[in-house]
Amino acid sequence: MTQEMAVAAALFAGVVLYALFAGADFGSGFFDLTAGGTAAGRGLRTLVDHSIGPVWEANHVWLIYVLVMWWTGFPTAFAAAMNTLFVPLMLALLGIVLRGAAFAFRKYSGSLAQARLFGVVFAGSSLITPFFFGCVAGAVASGRVPADGHGPLFSSWLTPTSVFGGLIAVGTCSFLAGVFLTADAGRAGQRDLARTLRRRTLGVGLVTGAVVFAALVPIQHDAPTLAHGLETRAAPLIVVSFLAGLATLVLVARGRAALGRLTAVLAVGTVVLGWGVAQYPWLLVDQITISEAAGAPATLTGLLIVVALAAVIVVPALAYLFWLTQSERWSHD
């Protein structure tokens, strides 16, 4: 594997990890939003706070990692994407900022009205952030980000591929969150809440699956390079994603959401990986390849060293944090 391909693989690994960990985090906003009134939704909202409280900031480590790897390893492609996709990226950033602030302020609200306001902001921004990130992915995958960065600010991402990408991102995030929250409720002994979450998660999974299949039709015409990649070299990953998603639905329906977390992660992870494989060797589809966009060799070497250090220093700490939040003591304390 060449140096630039190794850096690209490390970069996309960060994309997959962010989609999984931050995705489950963002998706909790859907269940917070649909929890019900103040009294009816108290238990679910408390579960959301308890589940994501220790990890929601840590999840953005992967976003920082991806951005740093992108702008230092592939600066021309990064500049082109930032210029053309400035609007959806800034809206996604706004969602991240509002979400974090509202999540923190809701706990210290001085009145019920303030708590409701911050709750709506938290839930709404949890949905718009993955939507606009999905729009960005759709614009890149459909070849609408020119290498010179002079693409249109709106029509480059207001396309069928981008809109479906945003909807799929919201759906997969919500599905991931539903599986994890269902497992958390079951582990904590909240059987009624677990049953409610189970029904909602199954509904979200079925709707998301329908949206994914519906997106295949416009992608054929709107993003032919991506469609060809999905039908050929990425096809095995898409099949694995479908089977893993189906297995997750079965496990959740049978009350085995704890095991379903593994298949849900596999389903989402393989579909995101399939997107990367489908557009290979393009970094910006039909515009600039990974090799053409690569930075200086010395920079790429430095990035690979940093990745190795992060694997040793950061990953074990994050793994320990996630392990603690899944422990019995954490669930019942």
N, C-alpha and C positions, 0 to 999 in steps of 0.2 A: 504494500500500500504506500503510495506517495505521501509526502509530508502534508500537502494541501488536502488530500482526501482524509488523512487521519484527523486533521483539525476540523474538517467538515463533519466527520462522523462524531467527534466529541461535541461539536456545536449542536448537531441534531439530537444527540443523546440528551442534552439539556432541554431541548424543545419537548421531547417525549416526557421527561420527568416533570417539567412544569405543567404539561397538559394533565398528567395524572394527579399530582399532589395539589397544585393550585386548582385544578379542575374540580376535584372533590370538595375543595374549600369554597370555590365560587358557587357550585351547585347547591350548597346549603341555603343560599339566598332564596331559591325557588320554594323550598319547603318552609322557610321562615315567612315568605310572602303569602303562602296558601295555608298557613297554620290555623287560621280562623281568628275570632275575636280575642279580646284580652284574656278572658277566662278560659275559653276553649283552647286557645293556642299557647297557653303558658307552658305546659309541659314540653311541647315540641321546641319552642324557642329556647327554653332552658337547656334542653339537650343539645341544640345547635351551639349555644354559647359554650357549653361544657366540652363539646367534641372538638371544635375548631379553635378554642381559646388559646391553647398552648402552641399551636402550629401555624396560625394564619400568617404571621410575619415571616416565619422561617421558610414558608413555601416560596416567597418571592426571591429567595436566594437564587433559585433557578432562572428567574427572569433576568436578574442582574448578570448572572453567568452567561446567558445566551447573548445579551446585548454586548457585553465586553468582548466575548469571543467573536461576535459578528463584526463589530466596528474595527477591531484590531487585526483580525485575520483576513477579512474580506471588505476592506474599507470602501471600495468603489460601489459594490453592491449595496452596502449599508447606506451610503449617501444617496444612492438612487431611490431606495425604498423609503427612506425618511422624507425625501423631497416629494415624491409622488403620493405617498400614503400618509402624509402629515395629518390629515383630518381624522381618519379612524384611529390612528395611533394616539393622538392627543385625547380623543374621546375615551379610549381604553385607559389611558393614564388618569384622566379625570375620574373614571369609575373606580380605579384602584385607590386614589386618594380619598374620595368621598366614602368609599366602603370602609376603609380603615378607621377614618375619623368617626363615622356613625356607629360602627361596632363598639368603639371605645366609649363614646359619649352616651350611648343608650344605657350603659350600666350606671351612669352617674346623673341621669336625668332628674330634674327637680320636680317634675310633674308627669302625670300619665300622658298628657298631650305631647310633651317633649319626647317621651319614650316612644310613642307611636310615630312621631315624625322621623326620629332617627332610625326606627325600625324600617320604615318605608324606604328611606335613603339607602340603608344597608342592603335591603333585599333588591331594590331596583338597580343599584350599581353593581351588585353581584351578578346580575343578568346582562347588563349592557357591556361589561368588560369582556367576557368571553365572546359575545356577539361580534364586537368590533375586531378582536383578535382573529376570529374566524373570517371576517371580511378581508383582513390583511392577507391571511393565508390564501384565500380565494383569488385575490388580485395577483399575488405572486404566481400561483399555480396556473392561472389562465393567461399568463404572458402579458399582463397589462402594466408592468413596471419597466419602462425603457431604461437601458443602461446609462443614458445621460441624465436620468432623473427628471426629465421634463414632461412627465405624464400628467394628464388632467387630474385636478384635485378631487373631483367627485365621480366622474364617469369611469375612472379606473377601478373603483371598488363598488360602485352601485350597479352590479351585474348579477346575472343568475348564479354564477359560480360563487361569488362573494356572499350573496344573501343566503344561499343554501349553506355555505361554509359557516356563516354566523349562526344560523339556526341549528345546525348539527353540533356546533361547539356548545351552545347553550343546553341542548338536549343531552349530550354525552356527559357534560359536567353535572347536570341535575341527576342523571341516572347513577353516576358514580357516587354522588353525595347520598342519594337515597339508599343505596346498598350499604354504605358505611354507617349511616344513621340508623338503619334498621338493625344492623348487627350491634351497634352501641346500645340501642334501647333493649334488645334482647339480653345482652350481657349484664345490663344494669337491673334486670328483672322487671322492666316496664312492659308487660305483655300487651296491654291494650294499645299503648303507643306503638309498639312494634308491629301489631296487626294493621294499624292505620297507615304506618309508613310502608308496610309491605304492599298494600293495595295501591298506594300512590306511586311507588317505585315501579311496579309492574306496568301501570298506565304510562308513566314517562318512558319506560323502555320500549313499549310497543309503538308509541307515537314517534319516538326518535328513530326506531328502525324503519318506520314507514317513510319518514323524511329522507333518510339515507337512500332508500331505494328510489324515491321520487327524484332525488337529485341526479341520479345517473343519466336521466334523459337529457336535461339541459346541458350537463357537462359534456356530453358527446359533441354538441355543436359549439358550445361556448369555450371549452378548454380541450381541444382535440389532443394536444400533446399529453396532458394529464390523463385523459381518458384512455389513450393507447397504453400508457404505462400501467394504469390500473388493470387493464385487460390482459396484460402480458406478464412482465416480471414481478409486479406487485400482487398479482392474482392470488398466490398462495397465502399471503398475509391477509388479504381481504376475506378469504374463506375461513382462515383461523379466527379472525375477528367475529365473523358471523356465527360460527359454532360456539365460540366463547360467550358471545352475547346471549345466544339461545340457552346455553347451560346456566348462565347467571339467572335468567328469568325462571328456569325450572327450580333452581336452588332457592331463590327468594320465595317463590310460590310455596315451596315445601317447608318454609321456615328455617332454612339453613343459610341465612344471609352471611354468617361468619365465613363460611367456605365460599360463598358467592363473591366475596370481596376479591379473591384471587382471580376468578374467572372474569370479573368486571374489569380489573386492572389489565388482564390479558387482552380483553376485547378492545378497550380504548387504546392501549399501547400499540397493538398491532395495526389498528386503523390509522393512527398517526404515523407510525413507521411506514405503512404502505404508501401514504402521501409522499414521504421523502423518497422512497424507492421509485415511485412512479415518475417523479420529475427528474431523477438522476439522468444525466450528469449536470443538469441545469441548476444554478443557484437562483437566478431569475429566469424563469421558463421562457424559452425562445429568444432570450436576450443576451445572457452572459453565463458561461459555465463556471463550475467550481474552480477549475484551473485558471481560467482567464481572470477571475475575480480575486485570486489569492494575493496576499500581501508579500512583503519581503521574506525570504527564507529565514533570516535571523528572527523575525517576529514570530513566524510559525513555530520555530524551535522553542522560543520562550513560552509560547502558549501551551505547547505539549508538556513542557516542564511544569507549568502552573496546573494543568489538568491532573498530572500525576500527584502533585502535592495536595491538591484539593481532594483527590480520591483517598488519600491517607489521613488528612486532617479533618476535613469537613464532613464527608460522607458518614464515618462512624458516629460522629456526634449527632447528626440528624437521625440516623438509624436508631440510636439510643433514645432520642426524644420521642420518636414515633412508637417505639416499643413501650416506653413508659405510659403513653396515653392509651395503649391497648391493654394495659394490665388490669387485673381484678381490683387492685387497691385503688387505682385511679377511677374506676367505674363506680365504686361504691362509697368513696370517701366524700 
